[in-house]
Amino acid sequence: MTETLIQVEEENVFKSRFPAVAVPDNVTLPEFVLQDAELYADNVAIVEAISGKEYTYGKVVRDVKRIAKSLTSLGLRKGRVVVVVLPNVAEYPIISLGIMAAGEFSLVRDLKVPVIVIGEERIESTISWDELLEAADRAGSDFVGYEAVKQTDLCALPFSSGTTGMSKGVMLTHRNLVANLCSSLFSVGPDMVGHITTLGLMPFFHIYGITGICCATMRNKGKVVVMSRFELRMFLNALITHEVIFAPIVPPIMLALVKNPVVDEFDLSRLKLRAVMTAAAPLAPELLSSFEDKFPGVQVQEAYGLTEHSCITLTHGDPLKGQVAAKKNSVGFILPNLEIKFIDPDTGRSLPRNTPGEVCVRSQCVMQGYYKNEEETERTIDARGWLHTGDIGYIDDDGDVFIVDRIKEMIKYKGFQVTPLFF
């Protein structure tokens, strides 16, 4: 099959080569991620690579409910904003899902709102993890205080610099994130459910970390191996000890794996690693070749995603090719349920195959807008619902997409975006 080229209203709009996938209605993100968790109650859902602290799916479900109950019992109501100030720890996805289940939404910048912290130190005007759970227990089993949470309600407010200017809050609903997971996980077969161990090293405050790693892995009842920071020996030890199968990383980590002599201290034949996925920054062709030479059994996938599109937008996994990647240095093919077009930045005219233009995407995953910033929202999402990414790319005759340039004012540095004014 090939991508469909439609010419209704607009020319040169591309869709996926795969059929549309269903997106369930009236399901919140926590409900979607933890669906059927009781069948895997004793399986480890989250484990910290260094400390060994772990949560089974049974405990995750229990504590997500406890957090939702505690927030409500403390007087927080649907629509309130909660800041989660944490490094990558086992509790991070549990707290985030608990906030969303209660109808609040989480973010990663200080907006003078309630803050949850973990650790022994008590900080004024914050709520600790232990206090949250104690509040839930005090509320008792008969406590009823939840307001109905709708799929159209906001559930996350991650920050992004977008196409221009300062960092902005990206308003994402339960529907946005559920739709993104349905599209990005469409090729996961039943034989993979409950059997994938994923490395959780990318920051969980980043959309890549919380959605692309935590929610995606837990949706398929795999195990997330949590690391709070990168150190090469700890990284390799975690891969081997926890038998990690899938490792989302960034190009600087791949460079260390190729160039650093520390790698030679380890018996790489013990690795169970099948695939790495790089995102958030371009992957140099020579680095890709060097990595494939050193790790010949590990598939390299380059993904493309945006916070404004709820995470993954283009990816490599192809069930008709037995999960073999698309062309080297491409960012993969168009996922189900998505429309992509490439426009001339000056004229706005959509362009045919093999012609570079600004990448625009339209789907149920597109954000609701930037928090309290209508001007930037209107600049980024046009009247027809197209999200303008600020990236330059093209689609080839086989339907593989390549990102070749940027028209943004941002500088990409180690996967993070930096405004030139403050660089």
C-alpha positions in Angstrom: 0.0 0.0 0.0 1.1 3.6 -0.5 0.0 6.8 1.2 -3.2 8.3 -0.1 -3.0 11.6 -1.9 -6.3 13.4 -1.6 -7.3 16.4 -3.6 -10.5 17.6 -1.9 -10.4 21.2 -0.9 -6.6 21.2 -0.7 -4.0 19.6 -3.0 -1.1 17.4 -1.8 -2.4 16.3 1.5 -1.0 12.9 2.6 -2.5 10.3 4.8 -1.2 7.0 6.3 -0.7 3.9 4.2 -2.5 2.1 7.0 -6.2 2.1 7.9 -7.6 4.4 10.5 -7.6 3.2 14.1 -10.4 3.6 16.5 -10.1 6.1 19.3 -12.4 5.2 22.2 -14.9 7.8 23.4 -15.5 8.8 27.0 -12.2 7.3 28.3 -9.7 9.4 30.2 -6.0 9.0 29.8 -5.5 7.2 33.2 -8.4 4.8 32.3 -6.9 4.1 28.9 -3.4 3.6 30.1 -4.4 1.3 33.0 -7.1 -0.6 31.2 -6.9 -4.3 32.1 -4.2 -3.6 34.7 -5.9 -6.1 37.0 -4.8 -8.9 34.7 -1.2 -7.9 35.3 -1.5 -6.9 39.0 1.6 -8.7 40.1 3.7 -7.6 37.1 6.2 -4.8 37.7 5.1 -1.6 36.0 7.9 0.7 37.2 11.3 0.1 38.7 14.1 2.5 39.6 17.3 1.2 38.0 19.6 2.2 40.8 17.5 1.9 44.0 15.5 -1.1 42.9 12.3 0.6 44.2 9.4 -0.9 42.2 5.6 -0.7 41.8 3.5 -3.5 40.4 0.4 -2.7 38.3 -1.7 -3.5 41.3 0.1 -0.8 43.3 0.0 1.7 40.5 -3.8 1.4 40.2 -4.2 1.6 44.0 -2.0 4.7 44.3 -3.4 6.5 41.3 -6.8 6.2 43.0 -5.4 7.3 46.3 -3.8 10.5 44.8 -7.0 11.4 43.0 -8.9 11.0 46.2 -6.4 12.9 48.3 -6.3 15.9 46.0 -10.1 16.1 46.0 -10.2 15.7 49.8 -7.7 18.5 50.2 -10.1 20.8 48.4 -8.7 20.8 44.9 -11.4 20.6 42.3 -11.7 19.8 38.6 -9.9 22.3 36.4 -7.3 23.3 39.0 -3.6 23.2 38.0 -1.0 21.2 39.9 2.7 21.5 39.4 4.8 18.3 39.7 8.4 19.2 40.6 10.3 15.9 40.3 13.2 14.3 38.6 12.6 10.9 37.0 11.4 8.7 39.9 9.1 5.8 40.1 6.3 7.9 41.6 6.3 10.4 38.7 3.8 8.7 36.4 1.7 7.6 39.3 1.3 11.2 40.5 0.7 12.5 37.0 -2.1 9.9 36.3 -3.6 10.6 39.8 -3.8 14.3 39.1 -5.4 13.6 35.7 -7.9 11.1 37.2 -9.0 13.8 39.7 -9.7 16.2 36.8 -6.8 18.5 37.5 -4.0 18.9 35.1 -0.2 18.9 35.6 2.5 21.2 34.2 6.1 21.9 34.6 6.4 25.7 35.3 5.6 27.7 38.4 2.3 29.4 38.0 1.7 30.0 41.7 -0.4 26.9 42.1 -0.2 23.8 44.5 3.1 21.8 44.2 3.7 18.1 45.0 7.2 17.1 46.1 8.9 13.8 47.1 11.6 13.4 49.7 12.5 13.9 53.3 12.7 17.7 53.2 9.5 19.7 53.8 9.1 22.8 51.8 6.7 25.6 52.7 3.5 25.8 50.7 4.0 22.4 49.1 2.4 19.0 49.5 4.5 15.9 50.0 3.9 12.4 48.6 3.4 11.0 52.1 0.9 13.7 53.0 -1.1 13.0 49.8 -1.4 9.3 50.6 -2.3 10.0 54.2 -5.0 12.4 53.1 -6.5 9.7 50.9 -6.5 7.2 53.7 -8.1 9.7 56.1 -10.9 10.3 53.5 -11.9 6.7 53.9 -13.3 4.2 51.4 -16.8 5.8 51.4 -15.4 9.2 50.2 -17.2 10.5 47.2 -16.0 13.8 45.9 -15.0 13.3 42.3 -16.4 15.5 39.6 -17.0 13.7 36.3 -13.9 14.0 34.1 -14.6 14.3 30.4 -12.4 13.3 27.6 -12.5 16.9 26.4 -11.1 18.2 29.7 -7.5 19.4 29.9 -5.1 16.9 31.5 -1.6 18.2 30.8 0.1 21.5 30.3 3.7 20.8 29.3 5.7 23.7 28.1 7.1 24.2 24.6 8.8 27.1 22.8 6.7 26.3 19.8 7.6 27.9 16.5 8.8 31.2 17.9 9.4 33.1 21.1 9.4 32.1 24.8 8.2 28.8 26.3 4.4 28.5 26.3 2.0 26.1 28.1 0.6 23.5 25.6 -3.0 22.7 26.5 -3.6 19.0 26.0 -6.9 17.1 26.7 -7.4 13.5 27.6 -8.7 13.0 24.0 -5.5 14.5 22.5 -3.2 12.0 24.4 -5.5 9.0 24.0 -5.7 9.6 20.3 -1.9 9.9 20.1 -1.4 6.6 21.9 -3.9 4.9 19.6 -2.0 6.1 16.5 1.5 5.5 17.8 0.8 2.1 19.3 -1.3 0.8 16.4 1.2 -1.9 15.4 1.8 -3.4 18.8 0.5 -7.0 18.6 -1.0 -9.0 21.4 2.2 -11.1 21.6 4.1 -7.9 22.8 1.7 -6.9 25.5 3.3 -7.5 28.9 6.7 -8.3 27.5 8.4 -5.1 26.7 10.9 -3.5 29.1 11.5 0.2 28.2 14.2 2.5 29.5 12.8 5.6 31.2 15.8 8.0 31.0 14.3 10.9 29.0 12.9 13.5 31.4 9.3 12.7 32.4 8.5 16.4 32.4 9.1 16.3 28.6 6.1 15.0 26.5 8.5 12.4 25.1 9.1 11.0 28.6 5.6 11.0 30.1 3.6 10.1 27.0 6.0 8.3 24.6 7.7 6.3 27.4 5.6 6.0 30.5 2.0 6.0 29.1 2.9 4.0 26.0 4.7 1.3 28.0 2.1 1.1 30.7 -0.7 1.0 28.1 0.8 -2.3 26.9 1.6 -3.5 30.4 5.3 -3.4 29.9 7.9 -2.3 32.5 9.5 1.1 32.7 13.1 1.1 34.1 13.5 4.6 35.5 16.8 6.5 35.5 17.0 10.1 36.9 20.2 11.0 35.1 22.6 9.7 32.5 26.0 8.3 33.5 27.4 5.8 31.0 28.3 3.0 33.4 25.0 3.2 35.2 23.2 3.3 31.8 24.9 0.2 30.5 24.4 -1.6 33.7 20.7 -0.8 33.7 20.3 -2.1 30.1 22.0 -5.4 31.0 20.6 -5.9 34.6 17.0 -5.1 33.7 17.1 -6.7 30.3 15.9 -3.6 28.6 14.4 -4.3 25.1 13.5 -0.8 24.0 15.5 2.4 24.8 14.3 5.8 23.8 17.4 8.1 23.8 18.9 11.1 22.1 21.9 11.4 19.7 24.5 12.5 22.4 23.9 9.2 24.2 24.4 7.3 21.0 27.6 9.2 20.5 28.8 8.1 23.9 28.0 4.5 23.2 30.0 4.7 20.0 33.0 6.7 21.1 33.5 6.2 24.9 36.0 3.5 25.9 33.9 2.8 29.0 31.6 0.7 26.7 34.4 -1.8 26.2 34.3 -2.7 29.9 30.9 -4.4 29.4 30.0 -7.7 27.8 27.7 -6.4 25.1 26.6 -10.0 24.3 24.5 -9.8 27.4 22.3 -7.0 26.0 18.7 -7.9 25.3 18.3 -4.5 23.5 16.3 -4.8 20.3 15.7 -1.2 19.4 16.6 2.4 20.2 14.5 5.4 19.2 16.0 8.8 18.9 13.9 11.9 18.9 14.1 15.6 20.0 17.2 16.2 17.9 18.5 15.2 14.4 20.7 12.1 14.1 23.8 12.5 11.9 24.2 9.9 9.2 27.8 9.1 10.2 26.7 8.5 13.8 23.9 6.2 12.7 26.4 4.1 10.7 28.9 3.9 13.5 26.2 2.8 16.0 24.9 0.1 13.6 28.5 -1.2 13.2 29.0 -1.4 17.0 25.5 -2.7 17.8 24.5 -4.8 14.7 21.5 -6.4 16.3 19.9 -3.2 17.5 17.4 -1.4 15.3 17.7 2.4 15.2 14.5 4.3 14.7 14.3 8.0 14.3 10.9 9.5 15.4 9.5 12.9 15.0 7.1 14.5 17.4 5.9 17.7 18.9 4.5 18.7 22.3 1.8 20.6 20.4 0.8 17.3 18.7 0.7 15.3 22.0 4.1 13.6 21.2 4.9 11.1 18.4 3.8 12.3 14.9 5.9 10.1 12.6 7.5 6.8 13.3 9.2 3.7 11.9 7.4 0.6 13.2 5.7 -1.1 10.2 3.7 -4.3 10.8 3.8 -5.1 7.1 7.6 -5.1 7.2 7.9 -7.0 10.4 8.9 -3.8 12.3 11.8 -3.1 10.0 12.6 0.6 9.9 11.9 2.9 7.1 14.8 4.4 5.1 17.9 5.5 7.0 17.8 9.1 8.1 14.1 9.4 7.5 11.8 10.0 10.5 9.4 7.2 9.3 6.0 7.2 7.8 2.7 8.8 8.6 0.8 7.3 11.5 -2.9 6.2 11.2 -5.5 9.0 11.6 -3.0 11.7 10.7 -2.9 14.1 7.7 0.3 15.7 6.7 1.1 18.4 4.1 4.2 20.3 3.2 3.7 24.0 2.3 5.7 26.8 0.7 6.5 29.0 3.8 6.1 32.2 1.6 3.0 31.4 -0.3 1.2 28.7 1.9 0.8 26.5 -1.2 0.9 22.8 -0.5 3.7 21.0 -2.3 4.0 17.6 -4.1 6.2 14.7 -3.1 9.9 15.1 -3.0 9.5 18.9 -2.6 10.7 20.4 0.8 8.2 22.6 2.6 7.0 23.4 6.1 5.6 20.3 7.8 1.9 20.8 8.8 -0.1 18.1 10.6 -3.9 17.8 11.3 -5.4 15.2 13.6 -7.2 14.7 16.9 -3.8 15.0 18.6 -3.4 18.7 17.9 -3.3 20.8 21.1 -6.2 23.0 22.1 -3.9 26.0 22.0 -1.2 27.8 24.1 -2.2 28.6 27.7 -3.4 32.2 27.8 -1.7 33.0 24.5 -4.3 33.4 21.7 -1.8 35.3 19.5 0.7 32.4 19.4 -2.1 29.9 19.1 -3.5 31.5 16.0 -0.1 31.8 14.5 0.5 28.0 15.0 -2.9 26.5 14.2 -4.7 27.9 11.2 -8.4 28.2 10.5 -8.5 24.7 8.9 -7.0 23.0 12.0 -3.5 22.6 10.5 -0.7 22.7 13.1 2.3 24.5 11.5 5.5 22.9 12.9 8.2 25.3 11.8 10.2 22.4 10.4 11.1 21.8 6.8 10.7 18.3 5.3 9.4 16.3 2.4 7.7 12.9 1.7 9.3 10.6 -0.9 7.7 8.2 -3.4 7.6 5.4 -0.8 5.9 7.5 1.8 8.9 8.0 4.0 9.3 11.5 5.5 12.5 13.4 5.9 13.2 16.5 8.0 15.8 18.6 6.4 15.8 22.1 7.9 14.1 24.4 10.4 12.4 27.8 10.0 12.1 28.2 13.7 14.1 30.8 15.6 15.0 28.1 18.2 18.4 26.4 18.5 18.3 22.7 19.3 20.8 21.8 22.0 21.0 18.2 23.2 17.3 17.7 22.6 16.2 21.0 24.2 15.1 24.2 22.4 16.9 27.4 23.3 15.9 30.9 22.2 18.8 32.6 20.6 18.3 35.7 22.7 19.1 33.7 25.8 21.7 31.3 24.4 
